[in-house]
Amino acid sequence: EELAAPSRSPSRGLHHAPTIPRIERKPPASRAPARPATGSSPVSRALRYARNSTVAILDDIRAALAADRYRITRHAAEEMLADVLAESDVTTATADGEMIEEYPAALPLPACLVLGFTTGGPVHAVWAFDPGSCYAVLVTVYRPHPSRWTPDWRTRTR
């Protein structure tokens, strides 16, 4: 199907310019979401997170970080400023860190506590993961206080 582009000539009035072929626009190709190679749908993954505490979400969070599919809450940004932590420090500490607590039934999203290290010492980051959108969310981040954690930073003392 072709469209004619109407135009106005000063001496002849309204006339039709040469026809212009119709161009069908396709939506831009979106970046594929960072999903682990499990072959499951986001809905079934969400149900598994809610029912099965043995499903680790740290791999999903790392995949989201690698694909730049994450966001930082306002609270986490304020904590980063207070503890002088750069975004790259937190994401690197998470990518190289280990999950020390898991919260699969957390609402609104399953979450976990990650222990990582920066040049300034240990960092605890609470990350949530949205299996529907495959986005990770940094909920909070802080430098753990020695009086509240064991010397290896993995277990709470009180």
Backbone torsions as a table, in degrees:
resi	resn	phi	psi	omega
1	GLU	NA	140.0	-178.2
2	GLU	-120.6	151.4	178.9
3	LEU	-111.4	141.9	174.1
4	ALA	-100.6	133.9	179.8
5	ALA	-94.1	107.3	-179.5
6	PRO	-70.1	146.1	175.3
7	SER	-144.0	167.1	-177.6
8	ARG	-116.5	125.7	176.4
9	SER	-96.2	137.5	-177.2
10	PRO	-60.9	-33.7	-176.1
11	SER	-97.9	-25.0	-173.7
12	ARG	-110.6	-4.3	-179.1
13	GLY	82.9	-149.2	-175.4
14	LEU	-79.2	130.4	174.1
15	HIS	-144.3	168.3	-178.7
16	HIS	-101.1	131.8	175.9
17	ALA	-76.9	172.8	177.4
18	PRO	-56.7	149.6	-177.1
19	THR	-69.5	147.6	-180.0
20	ILE	-115.1	127.9	179.7
21	PRO	-64.1	142.1	178.9
22	ARG	-73.4	132.0	177.8
23	ILE	-106.8	121.5	177.0
24	GLU	-85.5	122.8	-179.3
25	ARG	-91.2	132.2	175.9
26	LYS	-99.7	145.6	176.6
27	PRO	-62.3	148.3	-179.4
28	PRO	-60.7	143.9	178.7
29	ALA	-66.7	125.8	180.0
30	SER	-88.3	154.7	176.6
31	ARG	-67.0	134.7	179.1
32	ALA	-64.7	135.5	179.8
33	PRO	-63.7	147.7	179.9
34	ALA	-78.5	98.7	179.7
35	ARG	-120.1	141.2	174.0
36	PRO	-64.8	154.9	-176.8
37	ALA	-80.5	67.1	179.0
38	THR	-104.9	-17.7	180.0
39	GLY	77.8	8.1	-179.0
40	SER	-99.2	156.2	179.2
41	SER	-78.3	159.9	178.0
42	PRO	-59.1	-35.6	-179.6
43	VAL	-66.1	-45.8	-179.8
44	SER	-67.1	-32.0	176.7
45	ARG	-66.3	-40.4	179.2
46	ALA	-62.5	-41.6	178.5
47	LEU	-65.3	-39.6	178.3
48	ARG	-63.9	-41.0	178.3
49	TYR	-60.6	-43.0	-176.3
50	ALA	-69.2	-31.0	-174.8
51	ARG	-99.0	-24.2	-168.2
52	ASN	-125.4	105.8	-176.7
53	SER	-73.9	-7.3	179.9
54	THR	-84.3	-6.5	178.7
55	VAL	-79.6	114.3	-179.7
56	ALA	-82.0	133.1	-179.6
57	ILE	-99.6	-3.7	-177.7
58	LEU	-61.9	-36.6	177.5
59	ASP	-63.1	-39.0	178.1
60	ASP	-66.2	-40.2	179.0
61	ILE	-65.3	-43.1	178.1
62	ARG	-62.0	-41.3	178.5
63	ALA	-63.7	-40.6	178.3
64	ALA	-64.4	-41.4	178.3
65	LEU	-63.1	-42.7	-179.6
66	ALA	-63.3	-31.2	-179.9
67	ALA	-92.8	7.0	-179.7
68	ASP	59.9	38.3	179.9
69	ARG	-112.6	71.5	178.9
70	TYR	-149.3	160.6	173.9
71	ARG	-137.7	160.2	-177.3
72	ILE	-117.3	125.5	178.7
73	THR	-69.8	161.8	178.4
74	ARG	-60.5	-42.2	179.5
75	HIS	-59.4	-45.8	179.7
76	ALA	-62.9	-39.2	179.0
77	ALA	-63.8	-40.1	177.9
78	GLU	-65.1	-40.5	178.0
79	GLU	-65.8	-38.5	177.8
80	MET	-61.6	-42.2	178.0
81	LEU	-64.4	-44.1	-178.2
82	ALA	-63.7	-36.0	-178.8
83	ASP	-98.2	9.4	179.9
84	VAL	50.9	57.0	177.9
85	LEU	-114.0	128.5	176.0
86	ALA	-82.4	152.5	178.0
87	GLU	-55.7	-41.7	-179.6
88	SER	-65.4	-33.6	176.2
89	ASP	-62.8	-44.3	-177.3
90	VAL	-68.5	-44.5	-179.0
91	THR	-67.8	-37.9	177.6
92	THR	-67.7	-43.1	178.4
93	ALA	-61.1	-36.6	178.6
94	THR	-70.6	-45.3	-179.1
95	ALA	-61.5	-35.1	-178.5
96	ASP	-96.6	-5.3	-172.2
97	GLY	-86.1	-170.2	179.3
98	GLU	-132.9	147.1	178.2
99	MET	-78.4	125.7	179.8
100	ILE	-109.7	-18.0	173.1
101	GLU	-144.9	145.4	179.4
102	GLU	-126.3	138.4	-179.6
103	TYR	-125.6	73.3	-174.4
104	PRO	-67.9	-23.8	-178.7
105	ALA	-100.3	10.6	179.6
106	ALA	-62.1	146.5	178.5
107	LEU	-115.5	141.0	7.4
108	PRO	-85.6	-7.3	-176.8
109	LEU	-135.5	150.2	173.0
110	PRO	-61.5	146.8	-174.3
111	ALA	-144.7	172.6	176.1
112	CYS	-155.5	159.3	176.3
113	LEU	-102.9	126.2	-177.0
114	VAL	-113.7	132.6	173.1
115	LEU	-99.3	125.1	176.4
116	GLY	-138.5	173.0	-178.2
117	PHE	-129.2	140.9	173.7
118	THR	-119.8	179.6	177.9
119	THR	-63.8	-22.6	179.4
120	GLY	-88.9	-0.9	179.0
121	GLY	122.1	-163.8	-176.2
122	PRO	-72.1	151.9	177.7
123	VAL	-136.6	135.5	171.3
124	HIS	-107.6	130.1	178.6
125	ALA	-128.9	129.4	174.2
126	VAL	-98.5	117.8	179.6
127	TRP	-114.3	138.4	170.8
128	ALA	-107.5	157.5	179.1
129	PHE	-134.4	129.1	177.9
130	ASP	-97.7	103.7	-178.3
131	PRO	-67.3	-19.7	179.0
132	GLY	-72.3	-42.7	-178.5
133	SER	-103.5	-9.0	-177.0
134	CYS	61.5	35.6	174.9
135	TYR	-106.2	142.1	172.6
136	ALA	-97.8	147.3	-179.5
137	VAL	-128.5	121.8	175.1
138	LEU	-80.3	111.0	-176.0
139	VAL	-83.0	-48.6	176.7
140	THR	-156.4	162.0	178.4
141	VAL	-151.3	143.7	-178.5
142	TYR	-161.2	162.3	171.0
143	ARG	-89.7	121.3	-176.0
144	PRO	-65.8	142.9	-179.9
145	HIS	-86.2	132.0	-176.5
146	PRO	-57.6	-29.4	-178.3
147	SER	-75.3	-15.4	-178.4
148	ARG	-104.2	-5.6	-175.6
149	TRP	-134.3	151.3	174.8
150	THR	-66.8	163.4	-176.7
151	PRO	-57.7	-23.9	178.1
152	ASP	-87.3	0.5	176.7
153	TRP	68.9	11.3	-173.9
154	ARG	-100.5	-18.1	-174.5
155	THR	-131.4	135.7	176.3
156	ARG	-71.1	143.5	178.4
157	THR	-92.7	-24.1	177.2
158	ARG	-145.7	NA	NA
